[in-house]
Amino acid sequence: QEVADAAAEAVRCSHAADLGLAVIGPADPAAPDAPPVYFALATEGQVLRAESRRGRSGVAGRGWLMHLALDLVRRNVLGLPIR
């Protein structure tokens, strides 16, 4: 999770943006022994984390992970609780 936190902050700072989003996980997140995928959203002064998830294979699996990451941004922008 610490790598995702640092990556999100690096994205935010390097692009002079209000938010920085990072999704960090293995190349094949659906492998039986694969570690979880981590999500982090950096804002000024804090890094928000979503619950880590087991990945899924294929294009649909990557799409699902991106959907979860963008939901983290949506929840932050709307002031909703982060799950």
N, C-alpha and C positions, 0 to 999 in steps of 0.2 A: 504494500500500500504506500510505503514511503516513496517509492520510485514514481508512482502515479501522482502523488502530491507534488513532488519536485517538478515533474514534467508539466503539470497544469500551471504551476507558478512560472516556469520558464516560458511557456507559450504566452501567458498573459503579459509578462514583462518584455519579451522580445518583439511583440507586435504592438506594444503600448495600448493594450486593449483593457476593457473593463472586466472581461472574463477570460479564463483560459481553461479549456477542457482537455482532459487526458483519459484515454482508455488504454490500459496496459495489460497484456496477457500473452500467453504462448502462441506460437505460430499455428498450432493445431489445437484449439481450445476444446475440441471434442474428444481428444485422446483420453483413454481411461485414466492415465496417471498425470494428466495435465493439471497444473495449478489453476486457481481461479483467475478470473478477469477482474481487474480493479478499475474503479471509476473515481475521478477527482475533478472538482471544479474550483478553480482559484478565483477569488474575488479580492478586492483590496483589503488586506488585513486578515483574511482567513481562507482556509481550504476546506471545502465541503466534500464529504465522501458519501457515495451511495454504497449499498450493500454489495459485497463482492459476489460474483455469480460464476457458475460453471458455464463454459462456453458450449456452443452448438456448432455442428459442422456445416460447411457449404455457404453459399451466398445468403441463404435465408438466415442462417445462424449469425453471420456477421451483421446482417440487417437488424436482427433482434438486439444485438449488443449496441448498435448505433442508436436504436430507438430508446434503449435504457439510458444511454449517455445523454441524448437530447432531452429526455424527460427530466434529468437532473437539472439541466439549464432552465427548462420550462418552470419547474417547481421553484427554483431560485428567483426567477424574474417575477413570478406571480406571488411570491411570498408564501408558498405552500410548504408544509413540512417535507423534509427530505427523508425518504425511506431507505 
